[in-house]
Amino acid sequence: MTEMERYNHYVEQEDRAVERLETLVSCLNPVFDHIYRYGERFDRDAVMETLLTIHEKETIVRLELLHLRLEKAYLAYVLNSRKPQG
């Protein structure tokens, strides 16, 4: 795989990670909305466990995104340094 192909692969992975992150964040709002609307109908511990599971996954995706962006930035530096100056 060429460096440019690798860079494009990083861009695709970053896009997928951002989409996953947006999905996870959007899953939190309905939970809070249900609590607001229906309150004590839901077991508080079960709700907390659900929210923590989503949060843990969100943290994992954010870390993946951090690594991807770092690798992409270093590779962009390499690609940019090879451009003819003029």
C-alpha positions in Angstrom: 0.0 0.0 0.0 1.4 3.4 -1.0 1.6 6.2 1.5 -1.2 8.0 -0.3 -3.4 4.9 -0.2 -2.6 4.6 3.5 -3.6 8.2 4.0 -6.9 7.7 2.2 -7.5 4.6 4.3 -7.0 6.7 7.4 -9.5 9.2 6.1 -12.1 6.4 5.6 -11.4 5.0 9.1 -11.7 8.4 10.6 -15.0 9.0 8.9 -16.4 5.6 10.2 -15.1 6.4 13.7 -16.8 9.8 13.7 -20.0 8.2 12.5 -19.8 5.5 15.2 -19.2 8.2 17.8 -22.1 10.3 16.6 -24.3 7.2 16.8 -23.3 6.4 20.4 -23.8 10.0 21.5 -27.3 10.1 19.9 -28.2 6.9 21.8 -27.9 8.7 25.1 -30.6 11.3 24.4 -33.5 8.9 24.2 -32.5 7.3 27.5 -32.6 10.6 29.2 -35.8 11.5 27.5 -37.5 8.4 28.8 -36.3 9.0 32.3 -37.6 12.6 32.0 -41.0 11.3 30.8 -41.4 8.1 32.8 -39.1 8.5 35.8 -39.4 5.7 38.2 -40.8 3.2 35.8 -37.2 2.2 35.0 -34.8 0.5 37.3 -32.2 3.2 38.2 -29.3 0.6 38.3 -30.2 -0.8 34.9 -30.4 2.6 33.4 -27.0 3.5 34.9 -25.5 0.3 33.6 -26.8 1.0 30.2 -25.5 4.6 30.2 -22.1 3.4 31.4 -21.9 0.8 28.7 -22.6 3.4 26.0 -20.1 5.7 27.7 -17.4 3.1 27.8 -17.9 2.3 24.1 -17.8 6.0 23.4 -14.4 6.3 25.2 -13.0 3.4 23.2 -14.1 5.0 19.9 -12.7 8.4 21.0 -9.3 6.7 21.7 -9.4 5.0 18.3 -10.1 8.3 16.7 -7.3 10.0 18.6 -4.8 7.3 17.3 -6.1 7.6 13.8 -5.8 11.3 13.7 -2.3 11.2 15.1 -1.2 8.7 12.4 -2.9 10.6 9.7 -1.2 13.9 10.8 2.2 12.3 10.8 1.6 10.7 7.4 0.3 14.1 6.1 3.6 15.7 7.3 5.6 13.0 5.4 3.6 13.5 2.2 3.8 17.3 2.5 7.5 17.3 3.0 8.0 15.4 -0.2 6.2 18.0 -2.3 8.5 20.1 -4.5 9.0 23.5 -2.9 8.5 26.4 -5.2 
